[in-house]
Amino acid sequence: QHLLVDIRDVDESFLNNEEQLARAMLELVDECGLTLLSYHCHKMQPNGVSCAGVLLESHVSFHTWPTEGVITLDLYTCGPNSLLPIVPLVEKLFAVPNKNKSE
């Protein structure tokens, strides 16, 4: 199964924080009952974070564009179970509201 999620209007400081993003990814993997074999996150210059995790079931990765308030998350698993039920969890962990956005 393959899930690709783009989330917009995310807080810029969250999208630029490698540590917070890695924790969110680890929580996502754990909550989904997946097996993380290894991962690597990299803080980009001047901003943004890219992270990739190798799963026993396949992979998870994301890339952020802080100044645009965007994160793209890619989760791929080998198995018959749909990944659509985890979309609310992805939103809970990664859709940190933009504090500077006017309503």
N, C-alpha and C positions, 0 to 999 in steps of 0.2 A: 504494500500500500504506500501511496505517496501523498504527502500533505505539503503544500506550499502556501504560506500565509504572509501577506504584506499587511503591516499595521502602520497607520499614519497618525500624526498628531501626538507622538510620544515625546516625553520630556527629554530635552537635549542632554542634560547632565546624566540621566540614566543611560542613554544611548552611547555615552562616551566613557562609561565606567566599566572597565573590563571585569573587575571583581564581582560587582552586582550582577552583571550579565551572565558570568560563569555560574554563579549560584542559582540563578533562575533556570539556566539550562540543566544543571544537575538536579534541581527539584523536578523539572518537567520529566526527565528521564526516570527518576525514582518513582514519581506519581503514576507514570504510565506502565511501571513494571518492566522496563527495558533494562538491558545489561550493558553498561558503559565499559568498554575495554580501555579506551584512552581518549584524551581530548587535548586540544591546544587552542588557546585564545591569544590574539595578537592585537594590541592597541595600534591603530594606524596613525600616521602623522599627516596633516595636522589634527585630524579627529576621526572618530569612528572605531569600531571594533569588529573583528571577524573571528569567528569561533567555529571549530569543527570537532565533532566527536564521532569516534568509531564505536558502533554498537555491535553486539553479538548478532543483532537482528538486521543491521545495515549501518545507517548513519544519521546524524543530526548536524545541522550547521545553521549559522545565521550571520548576517552582515548588517551593520547599522550605518545610517547617514544622519548624524546628529543635527546638523544645521537644517536639514529638511524634515526632521522629526519622523524618520522612517526606519523600520526594521523589517527585514525579510527573513523568514525562518523556513527551513527545508527539513522535513523529517521523512525518512524512507525506511520502511520495515518489510521484511520478508515474512509474510503471513497473511491469513485470510481476513483478519479483523480490520474493519474500517477505522481510520484515524479521525473521522469527523467528530466523534464524541469528545475528543480532547481539545477541540477548538476553544471552548470556554476556559479551559485551564491555560492554554497558550495566551489568551487575552488577559487573564488574571495576572500571569507572571510577567508578561512583556508589554502590555498596553498601559504603561505608567503615564497618566495624563500629563499633558504639557501644561506646566504651571503658568507659563507666560501667554497662553492663548486666550484671547478675548472671546467671550461667549456671545 
